[in-house]
Amino acid sequence: MKIREHLEQTEARLERIRRDEYLRELVGTIGADPLRPARSEV
């Protein structure tokens, strides 16, 4: 296993998900739309 390569990939993924843009990408995906109430609340 290439530990250094794995670590670099993991760090790159972590950097991506820490950005605000990542949260905006999730809006509209299953279970990740903060602007809509749950169906049980409607």
Secondary structure, DSSP 4 states (H G I P E B T S, - for coil): --HHHHHHHHHHHHHHHTSHHHHHHHTTSTT--TTS--GGG-
